[in-house]
Amino acid sequence: MESAFTTAVIAFLCAVVGFGAAFLFGRARPDQDRRRVAELEAQLAASREQANRAGVQAAEQEREATTLRSQLMEAVQRSASFEERARQADEMRGTIREREQAIAKLGAEVSQLREKGAELATRLEEERQQSEEKLALLQSAKEGMENAFKSLSSEALRQNNQSFLDLAKTSLNEFHQGAKGDLEKRQVAIDALVAPVQASLKSVDEKIVALERAREQAYGELRQQFAQMAESQGQLRLETGNLVKALRQPHVRGRWGEVQLRRVVEMAGMLKYCDFVEQESAGDDEGRIYRPDLIVKLPGGRQIVVDAKTPVSAYLDAHEAVDDDVRKAKILEHAALVRKHLQDLSRKGYWEQFQPTPEVVVMFIPGEAFTSAALEADPELLDTGFGANVIIASPASLMALLKAAAYGWRQESIAENARAISQLGQELHKRLGDMANHLVRVGSSLEAATANYNSAIGSLESRVMVSARKFRDLGSTSQGAEIVELKLIEGTVRRLQSDEKPVRENETPAAEAPDAEAPDSGNR
């Protein structure tokens, strides 16, 4: 795309130059030059059209890269949501297992209570049977006695029959009432024993119903989540398939690798601490062009070459494969292609084609899955790369490498600042020495001025003021006009310490001169 755009721009410039030349020579050859101008205008229009097409293609490829980035981020987010839903499903399974264990425990308790209820019902039935047997015995005894009394033909017995029957009936009624009261008491006692069991069974039944409802609700939610997960998985599989189809196109895959590489560089902070050049090319003696994806500048004028053109088509085939054997074969093929690309990079010899010679060649694989799959299939890839001066780097490892380079740039900046501070200190020290020399010369001038002043005062007092005071003695001065007495300056300029010497120009002092103290005001 860039070469087409460059060609269009060059054609446009050539057309403009030709148009200018045609305009200059237009007066001499009008007819021929008009035709030439028409041809140049046609070429200019074609060049503009070609440039417009190149711009449209560049915009379309940029939009495709943006769409792929958004699809990749959505796929990663959906994968994270699937993991969260799977974790919730595992938690719900654990909750369901706990509830099932509680249901089993309650079922065991219900079984025990039902066994106790059955035992009590059996005992109650036995008591009822015993009472009925006693009543039957009493009834049969009554009938036997009545038959015996009827069979007696004695008049005395007939006379006493009624009284005996009344007595027997009274006794039987009393016995029947006693047996009936005893049976009612036993029934009440049995009911008192069975009532807690019935209440417990009722409570257990209610709990079982509630647990069953909760279990059905949990299973319903779980089925709903499973359905949502299946639907989301299908959407993810569809989008992953679209992404795989897009990555199979060389220009899309190359653009995606460049975007990943730039993101890693930006996250590592290399935009601030170092200079990097994308899509720089170099050639060898045989005319082959080597085009790295990135050249990372290092402190000290060194550099690292990064190549991001590792083939991943075999891994994409393995990702779409259904059969395990086919998947394993494609993974092995992916590792073999990575090894071949590594060998190609080692034969390219970037360290011989670039100045300065690169420290190492980094084979950037724009995906952790691509790197881990290749290393699992061929664990010796890293050792082979180190031996060939080629480093296999995933986004994480490349970021660590670039972080180290950024740290080196920070240390280089600190060292430069330290050198600048040292140079500034030396310059300041030299200027302080120059200032001390100037102050020494000022002090010498002050001493000379003081000596000259004292000499002038002495001459004035001895030669001029003596004659002037005689006017006062003669009364020739005005009233109140007195000549002020002039005093000598007895103070001297303070000198530097004896061990300090003035600093000459072009001489570096060993230590800074102490600050000169102000002269005592009392000596002035």
ABEGO torsion letter per residue (X at the ends): XAAAAAAAAAAAAAAAAAAAAAAAAAAABAAAAAAAAAAAAAAAAAAAAAAAAAAAAAAAAAAAAAAAAAAAAAAAAAAAAAAAAAAAAAAAAAAAAAAAAAAAAAAAAAAAAAAAAAAAAAAAAAAAAAAAAAAAAAAAAAAAAAAAAAABABAAAAAAAAAAAAAAAAAAAAAAAAAAAAAAAAAAAAAAAAAAAAAAAAAAAAAAAAAAAAAAAAAAAAAAAAAAAAAAAAAAAAAAAAAAAAAABAAAAAAAAAAAAAAAAAAAGAAAABBBBBGBBBBBAAGBBBBBABBBBBBGGBBBBBBAABBAAAAAAAAABABAAAAAAAAAAAAAAAAAAAAAAAAAGAAAABOBBBABBBBBBBEAAAAAAAAAABAAAAAAAAAAGBBBBBAAAAAAAAAAAAAAAAAAAAAAAAAAAAAAAAAAAAAAAAAAAAAAAAAAAAAAAAAAAAAAAAAAAAAAAAAAAAAAAAGABBBGBBBBBBBBBABBBBBBBAABBBBBBGBBBABBBBBBBBBBAAAX
